[in-house]
Amino acid sequence: MRDVNMKSVRAIDRAIDLLNVFSVDHPELTIDEIISKTKLPKTTAYRILYTLELRGLIQYNQKKQNYRLGLKLLEYAGTLTTFLDVRHEAEDILIKLQTNTKQTVFMAVIEQETFVYVFLRENPVGFKYSSYIGLRRPKNFGVLGQVIMAYMSENELERLLKKYPLTKMTSKTVTDLVTLRSRFKKITEERVYVDMEETYDGGIAIGAPIFDSEGKLIAALAIAGTAVQLNNERLESAKLMVKEAAAQISSKMGFKNTFVR
């Protein structure tokens, strides 16, 4: 835990204290039991419980007149499990990919309208990627964003682009949706995409999708280098290595259809 010279937010502390009173032995509690365990004033406890209920973190059973933890917490647990599982299964493969390509390698896990970097290994010499483990980006950012958007439904894509409009990162960035839809179709067919200086001037990146046992896109990986480093035959070789690495990780996550063309 970080040592930061500031005070915590009291209301959040109280909310967490309230959530912490629930356990395997006491999965359901009345308001009086919650007050007894937290020592909170009854009005304060009610307000916190109601707020948590609105957010799906608490469920209220009107018939029993008691409370239990909400299903939203399962989403958080599932997200964390995905982070840990994919990172654990992918690490050796990603390190090998970095060794073989001698380029910066990164991987991100998808979470709602964003993705979060869970692995980053930079090449000591050459391209430096302006991200870090734990950084959250919109699902349409950079090479990973192109791969992720390719597997989104039209409704999902529309909602995403309404919240995070496409912007030109360089003079070569493509923002035309007709062109992008054609690109997305090709990505789903080939399971690889090459970003040719669309995110960074002079930078080339190669991305590929990672699937779970149900065929759901859960993550994406990529390598990044300079146009000088990734050119001609080296680019084609790197594309194949990226596809193979993504296929191997998908296979470890239980995905069966891991072809590499």
N, C-alpha and C positions, 0 to 999 in steps of 0.2 A: 504494500500500500504506500502511496506517495505521502511524503511529509510536507504538507502545504500550510502556510501560515494564514489560515482563514477558518471561520466557524462554519459548521454544517448548517443546513436549513432545518429549523426545528420541526416544521410541519412534516417534512419528509422523514425525519428521524422517527417521529411519532407514528407515521403510517407504516414504516418498516417494523417498528416495535410491535405494532398491531398484527401485521402479517406473521411475525415470528412466533406468536402465541399458538398458532395452529401447528399440529404435529401428527405423526402417525397414530399416536395414542389418543390425541384429541383433535380429530379432523373436523368436528362440528362443535361450535360453541354458541351459547346464548350471549346476549348483550351484557348481562350481569357477570358472566364468567370472563368475558373479554375485559370488562372494566376492572374486575378483581385482579386479573393477571397483569394488565398494563398500568393500572393506577391512574388511568386517564379520567378526566371529568366526563360524565355521561353525555353531555351535549357535544363535546369534542369528539368522543368516540363515535357517536352517531354520524357526525358530519364526515369524518374520515371514512367510515364504513360505506356511507352512501356514495362518496366520491370514488372509492375503489370499486364499488359495485357498478357504477356508470362506466368505468374503464375495463370491466370484465375481470378484475383481479380478485373480486369477492362475489360470492353468490349468496343470496338470501332466500331461505326456505320459509315462505309465508305460513305454511301449514304447521311446521315444527317451530317456527319463530326462532330460528338459529341461523348461523352463518358458517360458510365454509370457503375454502380457497377457490378462486374462479378458474375457468378453463384457459384464460389468457396466459396464465403462468405456464401451461403446457406448451404454448407456442414459444415462449422464451426458452424453455428447457429443450424443445426440439431444435431451435436455432443454435443453441450452444452445443448440443450433441453433434449437429451437422458440422459446425466449425471444427470441433475437436476430431471427429471421425475423418473428415476429408483431409485435414492438415496432417493427421497421423499417417494415414494411408498413402498420402502423396509425397511426403517429405523426401524419401530416398529417390523416388522417380524424378522429382524436381531438381534435386542436387545433381543427379546424373545428367539431366537435361542441360543444366548450367555448365557443367564440366565439358560436355560434348559440343555445345554450341558456342561456349565462351561469351555468352551474352547475359544481360540481366534477365532473370526469370521471376515471374510473380504469379500469384493465384489469388482469386477472390471468391468468396461464398456469397450467394444471392440472398438478400433479405428484403422482402416486400419491394419497395420502389428503389432500392439501393443495392450496392454490393459492398462488401467489406474485405479488405486485403488481409489474408491470413498467412501469406508466405511472400517473402521478398529476399532474393539473393542477387546482389549486384556484381557485375563484372568489375574487378579492381581498376581496369583500364577501359576507357571508352564511355558509353552512354550511361548517364545517371538518371534514374527514374524518380520523378518528383512525388513520390508516395512513400508510405510507411505502413507497417503492420498495424491494423486497427483503424486505418483511415477509411472513412465511408464516402463513396461516390454515387452520384445518380446512375441508374442503370443504362443510361445512354452515353456514358463517358468513355472516350478512347476506344482502343481495340477490344477491350473486354465488353464494352457497351454494344459494339456492333454485333458481337457474337451473341450476347444475351438478347438483344432486340429481335434477332432473327427467329427466336423461338417463342416470341410473345404473340398472343392473339391480337386481332385488330383493335378490340376494345381496350386491352391492356396497353397497347402501344399508344392509342389515342389519349388515354388518361395520363400516361407517363409524359408524353410530349406536351400536354397542356400544362403540366406542373413544371417540367424541365424542358423548355423549348430548345431545339437544336441551334447551336451557335457555331460560327466559323472559328476554329482554333488556329488554322493557318490558311493560306491562300488556296490550299488543295482540299480543304474540308468539304465534304459533300453533305448538303442539307436538304436537297430535293427528295421528297418522299417517294416519288415514282422511281427514281434511280435507286434509292435505298431498298425499296421493296424487291427490286430485281436482284440486288446484292444479297438481301436476306435469303432469298430462295437458293441462291448459289451456295451460301454458307451452310444451309441445312442439308444440301446435297453433298458437299465436300467436307463438311465439319472442320473447316479451317478458314481463316481470313487474314489477309495481309493489309495492314494499315501503312500506306505509302505516304508518309509525311503529312497525314491528315490531322494528327494530334500535336506533333512537335515538328518544327522545321528541321530537316535533316535527319529525322528519326524514323525508323521502320520498325514495326511491331507485328508479330504473328500470333494470333489467338486461336483457341480451340475450346469447344464445350466439354463439360463433364456432367455425366448423368448418374442418377441413382438406380436402384434395382427396379423401379417402376417406370424408368425411362424419362423421369422428370429432370429438367436441367437444374442443377443445384450449385454449380460453380463453373468457372472458366479460368484457363491459364494462358499465359502468353510469355513470349520473350521479346526483348526490345534491344535494338542496336542502332548503329548509324547506317546511313545509306552506303557508306564505303565498306563497312563490315559485312552487310547483308546484301550482296549483289549477285546477279547471275546464278551460277551453279550453287554458290553458298546459300542463296535464298531458297532455292528449291530443296536443297538438302535439309535446311533448317525447318522448312514447312513440314516435311515428312517426320522429322524428329518431334516437332510439337504435336502433330496428330497422333503419333504413336504414344507419346507420354500421356496425352489426354485419354486415349483409349485404354491404356493400362490402369490409370486411376479410376476410370469409369468401371472397368472390370472388377477392380478391388471393392468398389462400392456396390457390386452386385448387378451391374448392367450387362446384359448378354450380347447385344448387337454392337460389338465394338470393332466394326470393320475399319480398315485403313486403306485408302486408295491412293 
